[in-house]
Amino acid sequence: MSRSTFKSVVLTFVIIVATVLMLASAERKSTRRAINPPGSNPDAPFSNGLLVGNTLYVAGQEGLVNGKLQPGGVVPETQAALENIKKILELAGMQMSDVVTATVYLADMNDFVAMSNTYKTYFPKPRPARATVQVARLVNDARVEISVIAVKQH
């Protein structure tokens, strides 16, 4: 093989690799999709869910129903927060069994048992990994806020 032929082959190979890498990068960027249920605030500074490939990142959900905090304390707030999460998951083509981890923020750790007893009714076994922390204050003076990460198995 002559030197000029070798250079042409190498150059062609480099162009093909660069094209494949650019297409793969563009494909990864195009798979990032916001998941916002109907009625979500279009001016909110965040997405309720962000689907990246087969992974869904769900922003912290409080026990809001029609934009108002569910009355009655941590149990109805937990139920409403998990129902909101369920809606976001369904819009992304997922279900509660796809959740792999959850973070629960409580305004008062004394609500842990009541929250946990309600929480566990929403997830089939094996339940997702979970961290629970007490915070100084939540938006809307909520008692609980829950965020999750879900992965859709192929």
C-alpha positions as a Python dict, from the first residue, in 0.01 Angstrom:
ca = {
    (1, 'M'): (0, 0, 0),
    (2, 'S'): (141, 336, -97),
    (3, 'R'): (188, 614, 156),
    (4, 'S'): (-88, 829, 0),
    (5, 'T'): (-333, 535, -1),
    (6, 'F'): (-252, 468, 365),
    (7, 'K'): (-316, 834, 451),
    (8, 'S'): (-650, 823, 267),
    (9, 'V'): (-756, 509, 457),
    (10, 'V'): (-658, 663, 792),
    (11, 'L'): (-835, 988, 709),
    (12, 'T'): (-1151, 801, 606),
    (13, 'F'): (-1140, 599, 928),
    (14, 'V'): (-1102, 915, 1139),
    (15, 'I'): (-1397, 1079, 960),
    (16, 'I'): (-1616, 771, 1017),
    (17, 'V'): (-1526, 753, 1388),
    (18, 'A'): (-1588, 1127, 1434),
    (19, 'T'): (-1927, 1098, 1260),
    (20, 'V'): (-2031, 802, 1476),
    (21, 'L'): (-1927, 985, 1794),
    (22, 'M'): (-2118, 1299, 1691),
    (23, 'L'): (-2431, 1098, 1614),
    (24, 'A'): (-2407, 911, 1943),
    (25, 'S'): (-2367, 1240, 2131),
    (26, 'A'): (-2666, 1392, 1951),
    (27, 'E'): (-2874, 1084, 2027),
    (28, 'R'): (-2790, 1104, 2399),
    (29, 'K'): (-2893, 1471, 2406),
    (30, 'S'): (-3218, 1402, 2225),
    (31, 'T'): (-3323, 1137, 2480),
    (32, 'R'): (-3347, 1397, 2758),
    (33, 'R'): (-3718, 1477, 2799),
    (34, 'A'): (-3912, 1675, 3061),
    (35, 'I'): (-4210, 1496, 3217),
    (36, 'N'): (-4468, 1739, 3352),
    (37, 'P'): (-4826, 1635, 3430),
    (38, 'P'): (-5110, 1846, 3292),
    (39, 'G'): (-5168, 2148, 3512),
    (40, 'S'): (-4800, 2182, 3605),
    (41, 'N'): (-4671, 2536, 3630),
    (42, 'P'): (-4505, 2603, 3291),
    (43, 'D'): (-4294, 2878, 3451),
    (44, 'A'): (-4156, 2653, 3728),
    (45, 'P'): (-3775, 2660, 3749),
    (46, 'F'): (-3761, 2279, 3732),
    (47, 'S'): (-3918, 1978, 3563),
    (48, 'N'): (-4134, 1742, 3770),
    (49, 'G'): (-3950, 1458, 3604),
    (50, 'L'): (-3658, 1434, 3366),
    (51, 'L'): (-3629, 1123, 3152),
    (52, 'V'): (-3274, 1054, 3039),
    (53, 'G'): (-3248, 732, 2842),
    (54, 'N'): (-3423, 471, 3054),
    (55, 'T'): (-3377, 662, 3383),
    (56, 'L'): (-3637, 899, 3527),
    (57, 'Y'): (-3538, 1157, 3787),
    (58, 'V'): (-3844, 1282, 3976),
    (59, 'A'): (-3822, 1614, 4159),
    (60, 'G'): (-3939, 1632, 4518),
    (61, 'Q'): (-4315, 1597, 4535),
    (62, 'E'): (-4523, 1730, 4822),
    (63, 'G'): (-4874, 1623, 4910),
    (64, 'L'): (-5039, 1875, 4679),
    (65, 'V'): (-5378, 1812, 4522),
    (66, 'N'): (-5492, 2077, 4272),
    (67, 'G'): (-5211, 2302, 4393),
    (68, 'K'): (-5316, 2287, 4758),
    (69, 'L'): (-5152, 2094, 5040),
    (70, 'Q'): (-5362, 1792, 5137),
    (71, 'P'): (-5505, 1858, 5487),
    (72, 'G'): (-5483, 1611, 5771),
    (73, 'G'): (-5113, 1568, 5838),
    (74, 'V'): (-4836, 1342, 5719),
    (75, 'V'): (-5044, 1039, 5612),
    (76, 'P'): (-5265, 1215, 5354),
    (77, 'E'): (-4968, 1427, 5244),
    (78, 'T'): (-4760, 1112, 5191),
    (79, 'Q'): (-5042, 952, 4994),
    (80, 'A'): (-5082, 1260, 4774),
    (81, 'A'): (-4705, 1294, 4719),
    (82, 'L'): (-4683, 929, 4612),
    (83, 'E'): (-4987, 964, 4385),
    (84, 'N'): (-4815, 1263, 4221),
    (85, 'I'): (-4500, 1053, 4174),
    (86, 'K'): (-4710, 770, 4029),
    (87, 'K'): (-4861, 1011, 3770),
    (88, 'I'): (-4516, 1129, 3663),
    (89, 'L'): (-4391, 771, 3636),
    (90, 'E'): (-4693, 671, 3424),
    (91, 'L'): (-4639, 967, 3189),
    (92, 'A'): (-4287, 832, 3135),
    (93, 'G'): (-4417, 479, 3071),
    (94, 'M'): (-4305, 352, 3411),
    (95, 'Q'): (-4462, 224, 3729),
    (96, 'M'): (-4384, 222, 4100),
    (97, 'S'): (-4193, -106, 4064),
    (98, 'D'): (-3939, 79, 3845),
    (99, 'V'): (-3835, 306, 4134),
    (100, 'V'): (-3486, 215, 4254),
    (101, 'T'): (-3424, 483, 4516),
    (102, 'A'): (-3623, 741, 4711),
    (103, 'T'): (-3536, 1032, 4935),
    (104, 'V'): (-3793, 1139, 5193),
    (105, 'Y'): (-3776, 1478, 5360),
    (106, 'L'): (-3975, 1514, 5682),
    (107, 'A'): (-4052, 1834, 5870),
    (108, 'D'): (-4064, 1626, 6192),
    (109, 'M'): (-3894, 1289, 6242),
    (110, 'N'): (-4177, 1200, 6484),
    (111, 'D'): (-4382, 1147, 6163),
    (112, 'F'): (-4143, 873, 6044),
    (113, 'V'): (-4353, 568, 6140),
    (114, 'A'): (-4679, 708, 5999),
    (115, 'M'): (-4505, 814, 5676),
    (116, 'S'): (-4323, 482, 5644),
    (117, 'N'): (-4637, 273, 5701),
    (118, 'T'): (-4813, 467, 5423),
    (119, 'Y'): (-4508, 471, 5194),
    (120, 'K'): (-4459, 94, 5197),
    (121, 'T'): (-4811, 32, 5063),
    (122, 'Y'): (-4712, 200, 4734),
    (123, 'F'): (-4412, -16, 4649),
    (124, 'P'): (-4396, -387, 4566),
    (125, 'K'): (-4111, -593, 4705),
    (126, 'P'): (-3824, -555, 4670),
    (127, 'R'): (-3885, -196, 4774),
    (128, 'P'): (-3649, 77, 4655),
    (129, 'A'): (-3351, 192, 4856),
    (130, 'R'): (-3447, 492, 5068),
    (131, 'A'): (-3300, 773, 5273),
    (132, 'T'): (-3514, 972, 5516),
    (133, 'V'): (-3401, 1300, 5670),
    (134, 'Q'): (-3557, 1570, 5884),
    (135, 'V'): (-3532, 1922, 5745),
    (136, 'A'): (-3587, 2262, 5903),
    (137, 'R'): (-3874, 2352, 5672),
    (138, 'L'): (-4038, 2246, 5345),
    (139, 'V'): (-4204, 2458, 5077),
    (140, 'N'): (-4574, 2521, 5154),
    (141, 'D'): (-4497, 2417, 5513),
    (142, 'A'): (-4551, 2058, 5400),
    (143, 'R'): (-4493, 1771, 5643),
    (144, 'V'): (-4327, 1551, 5377),
    (145, 'E'): (-4159, 1572, 5037),
    (146, 'I'): (-4044, 1269, 4835),
    (147, 'S'): (-3814, 1244, 4533),
    (148, 'V'): (-3734, 924, 4344),
    (149, 'I'): (-3519, 781, 4067),
    (150, 'A'): (-3669, 511, 3848),
    (151, 'V'): (-3506, 288, 3587),
    (152, 'K'): (-3706, 115, 3316),
    (153, 'Q'): (-3573, -235, 3253),
    (154, 'H'): (-3564, -337, 2887),
}
